Amino acid sequence: MNGNGGLPPSRLRPADLFRVATAGLRTRRLRAGLSALGIAIGVAALVAVLGLSASSSAGLLAQIDRLGTNLLTATSGSSITGDAAKMPVAAASMIGRIPPVTAVAQTGETGQSVYRTPLIPKIQTGGISVKAASIGLPQTVGTRVVSGRYLNAATERQPVAVLGAQAAKQLGFGQVTGGQKVWIGNHWFYLAGILAADPLAPEIDSSVLVGFPAAEKYLDFDGHPGELYVRAVVDQVQAVQGVLAATANPESPSEITVSQPSAALVARAQASSTLTSLFLGLGAVALLVGGVGVANIMVISVLERRGEIGLRRALGSTRAHIRVQFLGEALLLSVLGGAAGVLFGAAATWIYAATRGWAVVVPPLAWAGGLAASLVIGGVAGLLPAIRAARMPPTEALRTL
Amino acid sequence: MTAAAVLELAGVTKTYPGSPPVEALRGVDLTVRDGEMLAIAGPSGSGKSTLLHVIGTLDRPTSGTVRVTGLAVAELSDQRLAALRAYRIGFVFQQFHLTEHATLLDNVGNGLLYAGVPVAERRRLATEALDRVGLADRAQARPTMLSGGQRQRVAIARALVGRPSIVLADEPTGNLDSRTGASIIELLLDLHASGSTIVVITHDTALADRMPRRVDVLDGRIVADNAVAPNGDTLVARR
């Protein structure tokens, strides 16, 4: 006999360790499933929240891409004295002469209100403003007509109106059927079309648009534009933005507010809302509770399986073998839960994004983070029960049966 | 020629702390040689269970020396003791301790789990061991489908599968009716006849009398050993 008495060390093959660690789960499926469910719900919440916010950002950015980032607006603000400032009537044509500008459209506030009939009290304006609008507005802003048609060179001189999406909904028009009319400033205006909602110019959504000549003729409109919509060559947008105010109102450029509507949308797409943080927090709490569930199940399992532990020690397992068996079981339980959670979360993201027409984005941080979190939680939850199982004296484990 | 000692106990005591402390073993000397079969008999509370745990290296004595296959238990780390159990000691328990959801083949194969034997080889050896206890045709059955006697045969096969130097059977007939118990004793005697070293712990004196050697334990001491003459000479060393 040599130094170790010819006795090889006790050892458990990796494949056998896997077999042993899964045995407890395979024989107590319901229990394993329920405790894994806790982890799954937590991870699913995290993945879904991160996935949905990423997908919605992606959706918004895709929309911005479609709408273009080269739209600028120039709005007349208020003068130094606080009165509503007025842009020169010729502002649009002056801006049209800036070389990189490809399209200009204008609207002007008529100060009138719109009603379904003359019988409705004047005070019930519904918050809808009546604006004079130029013929090129939909093309410039990038919106389309969902029903009927927009103003043209003929109808802009007639008592004809086009409704923004929100205004149409509020007035109760679903589509243009012919012969529909609205009451504006003591005149009937015939309904020509309804516009689609426009994310870049939401103020148009809640407006009723009439032609500039018609507004001047029927509504005592002074012809001064309130807002200019300008499309510029993409790489010249900054340059155009710089000269827009001075060109629109050379006398008092400070009364003009110039903005790039897509910038606000981009900022919105990149901002993570407080709601997202709240749901992430809730997901983390669910994950923590799931971890406590796994720890609880493992503690009970160790107590119940004293006989098994005693038998394994008698069969020659070391304490380390017992420890790694129970730790492995907790890790498996928790990682299975985590993997299921990632699948649930990704499925929820996929379904929601599909209904919204967004691209499905499940960021790596979400699924890798979910799996990693479940791994860590399983390890922490399993450590104490595993140590207790390993410390149990074999005689005690065998006696209590 | 005298066979090698598989088990040597000298002056073994075991005291459980408490007030007053319980002296479960009070100086036990015992030698078991290769190929022997003996019963350790005694009423409950005699210390025979403690003796089994000490022999099986599941517990360490308070004082005295225990050698299993020549290795002094006191000098071995917990890991080395585990290895000793994995390779050289086979256990048979009163409550069988079978895994209910595993086949008989895998239950028996588990006897080699911590010896690092690959599963295919375990199953091959388990088939042989099941054959030795007469259950070769039930290899794919599960313990819940078996009678108590059959379950104990499976447990015996598990103890034998690694060809240990010594098999320790703790009340192997304790949960069985007398006829089934008798057949288990027959099986153990057969296994002994084919070379296994077997120690049976029992409170059943009739059963103990059927063994080639009988050691009586009372109050933590060996009070009779029909293999040892009063002068210490070994009378029955070989079968």
Interface residues (C-beta under 8 A of the other chain):
Chain A: M1 N4 G5 L7 P8 P9 S10 R11 L12 R13 A15 D16 R19 V20 A23 R26 T27 G307 E308 G310 L311 R312 R313 A314 L315 G316 S317 T318 R319 A320 H321 P393 P394 T395 L398 L401
Chain B: H53 G56 L58 D59 T69 G70 L71 D78 Q79 R80 A82 A83 L84 R85 A86 Y87 R88 F91 F93 Q95 H97 T99 E100 H101 A102 N110 G111 L113 Y114 A115 G116 P118 V119
